[in-house]
Amino acid sequence: MPQNAADLLVETLLDWGIDTIFGLPGDGINGIMEAIRTRQDRLRFIQVRHEETAAFMACAHAKWTGRIGCCLATSGPGGIHLLNGLYDAKLDRAPVLAITGLQYHDMLESFTQQDVDLDKLFQDVSVYNTRIMGAAHVAKAVALACRSALARQGVAHLTLPVDVQEQELEEAERSPRNKPHAMVARPAEGLLLPRPDDLDRAAALLNGASRVAILAGRGALGATAELEHCAELLGAPVAKALLGKAVMADDHPLTTGGIGLYGTFGTHRAMAGCDTLLIIGSTFPYVEYYPQPGQARAVQIDRDAQHIGLRHPAEVGLVGDAKAVLEALNARLQRKADRSFLAECQKEARRWRDVLAAGLEPPRQPMHPGAPLAALSRRLPADAVVVTDSGHNTGLTARYLDLGPSHAFGVSGLLASMACGLPYAMAAALAFPGRPVIAVVGDGGLAMQLGELATAVRYRLPVKLLVIKNNTLGQIKWEQILFLGNVEYECDLQPIDFAKAAEAIGAQGFSVNEPGTLEERMAAWLAATGPAVLEVAVDPNEPLLPAVVSQNYRQHLDKALQAGTAGAEALKAALERLPAKAMMEAG
């Protein structure tokens, strides 16, 4: 039976199905840690090396499982460290509960040590946020926090003074209006569907269109069959936002692949040529890659009415679960006899894949950064869980690694934070024991959280890290050059031997410096027991370009290269090789 406030907090978490907490001990949460220790047969505590990782892992756990991810940090700096991972959860709508400590209740805001008002600090990131005032406040606050995180798909935050954590329940005095009653520890869920007349209007619009394109995102996961049927009926090419990469197989004849900076020839053709756009579960943020203003009418499906028309004007908004909405919509659609628009986009999609493949042949030194991803794609287990960090490695994964509905894929979406790759992978290994877990990371992002490899070693998590090593912040470098026409500045990195670092931490390390050793080393890396790192040295000059480089971007490139960007001649040579040459010519 619970004895004090911390006991009651942890028992309530268990009631809500929380069985894992990610965190780092500290004196501001000693009472909570003791309550966890005495329940370790029912509750798993994963000790990390940095609280940011705890929040990333809680976010990833929520994304992987659909259940509440929970992280715990001490007062002051511990709580502050959580914020980056919590904003990842906020922006990607993952249900996460963050618990933090505070100083003694009668010392708050008196300039004592680590005196930070974390409930004020967390106000923006949270859908529910409160300071627990006493043991009589715990049960209701924790239940509301859990319910809010699930109902509003976001971050709930609870903070407890250290002495309140140990307040005995029998000593807790209730206010006259705080009558004890049990709050049912389960979410109240229902099937969200649009109005029938909105479905009729959407079907009429789509049936009357000549050239329909579909943009599918993370909200379409779980609706693969319905999405494919819809696309087949409409003769519509399907572009995939990054978080929706696994919603349809990358080699499926109805998809054109990614969109945006990581897009393809086929997707560019679909967006430039469609007269109607169907958006399914996506808030892909880069509006310049959507159809031009006035070009295409739109229907949008989303669980959140607030998202309707957010990126592109939507004539009809269908608010509801993607699978159920598509089932109802498909029943109203007429199969289009004219498949010419789809055929045009499919032709461009095939040309894109041919150009990518041609760019990898013959193998060269330094290695094309797409080569290790293409090699991994050929070896990828059918049930693999794949994550990426944020940066050049993300685009390489989007373009060269084929995934499909049998896979799971995760990345920091709207926040696009570096240092997310390893935490996401560790959370996946805990959520899906027995499934292969592979993280594609850059040398910049991994360096930020390299110490967390010790967490993977401690818990024997068999994560496999593919490190794309170019000794530069590749995406930032090309953003400076391409987006603004500026001279590249301060993007190069001090090299780290990640294979040796992995071995020093207790993992296995493998290195590839020449194309001829890639296949052999990759096979050994994938077969390794426990956490393992494969560092692949790649060409730092390989461009990161959109599939179709605009005239404006070409002018920026010329300006930056002529103004003194280091290694300009090597960069110019890279722009003359495939696939960059084809992207430049496509504009």
FENBEL-V308422 format. One record per backbone hydrogen bond with DSSP energy under -1.0 kcal/mol. NH is the residue of the N-H (numbers start at 1). CO is the residue of the C=O. If there is no record, write none. Layout:
BEGIN
nh={NH,NH}
co={CO,CO}
END
This chain:
BEGIN
nh={5,6,8,9,10,11,12,13,14,15,16,17,18,21,22,23,24,29,33,34,35,36,37,38,39,40,42,43,44,46,48,53,54,55,56,57,58,59,60,61,62,63,64,65,66,69,71,72,73,78,80,81,82,83,86,87,88,89,90,91,92,94,96,97,98,99,100,101,102,107,110,115,116,118,121,122,123,126,127,128,130,132,137,141,142,143,144,145,146,147,148,149,150,151,152,154,156,157,158,159,160,162,165,167,169,178,179,186,199,200,201,202,203,204,205,206,207,208,213,214,215,216,217,219,220,221,223,227,228,229,230,231,232,233,234,235,236,238,239,240,241,244,245,247,250,252,255,256,263,268,269,270,271,272,273,274,275,276,277,278,279,280,281,287,289,290,295,297,299,300,301,302,307,308,310,315,316,318,320,321,325,326,327,328,329,330,331,332,333,336,343,344,345,346,347,348,349,350,351,352,353,354,355,356,357,358,359,360,361,371,374,375,376,377,378,380,384,385,386,387,388,389,394,395,396,397,398,399,400,401,407,408,410,424,425,426,427,428,429,430,431,432,435,438,439,440,441,443,446,447,452,453,454,455,456,457,458,459,460,461,463,464,465,466,467,468,469,469,473,474,477,478,479,480,481,482,483,486,493,498,501,502,503,504,505,506,507,508,510,512,517,518,521,522,523,524,525,526,527,532,533,534,535,536,537,538,539,549,554,555,556,557,558,559,560,561,562,563,565,568,571,572,573,574,575,577,581,583,584,585,586}
co={167,165,4,5,6,7,8,9,10,11,12,14,13,44,70,46,72,26,29,30,31,32,33,34,36,37,39,39,19,21,23,50,50,51,52,53,54,55,56,57,58,59,60,61,62,95,97,22,99,75,76,77,79,80,82,83,84,85,86,87,88,89,154,69,156,71,158,73,160,104,107,112,114,116,117,118,120,122,155,155,157,159,134,137,138,139,140,141,142,143,144,145,146,147,148,149,96,128,98,130,100,102,161,164,3,175,177,184,195,196,197,198,199,200,201,202,203,204,276,237,278,239,280,281,217,218,220,223,224,225,226,227,228,229,230,231,231,254,214,257,216,241,242,244,403,249,252,238,260,264,265,266,267,268,269,270,211,211,297,213,299,215,301,285,286,287,292,275,277,316,279,318,304,305,307,298,298,300,302,192,321,322,323,324,325,326,327,329,330,233,339,340,341,342,343,344,345,346,347,348,349,350,351,352,353,354,355,357,358,368,370,371,372,373,374,376,381,436,408,438,410,440,391,391,392,393,394,395,396,397,404,384,386,420,421,422,423,424,425,426,427,428,432,385,464,387,466,468,442,443,449,450,451,452,452,453,454,455,457,456,461,437,532,439,534,441,467,536,491,472,473,474,475,476,477,478,479,480,471,496,497,498,499,500,501,502,502,531,533,535,514,515,517,518,519,520,521,522,523,463,508,465,510,467,512,469,367,583,550,551,552,553,554,555,556,557,558,559,560,565,567,568,569,570,571,574,577,579,580,581,582}
END
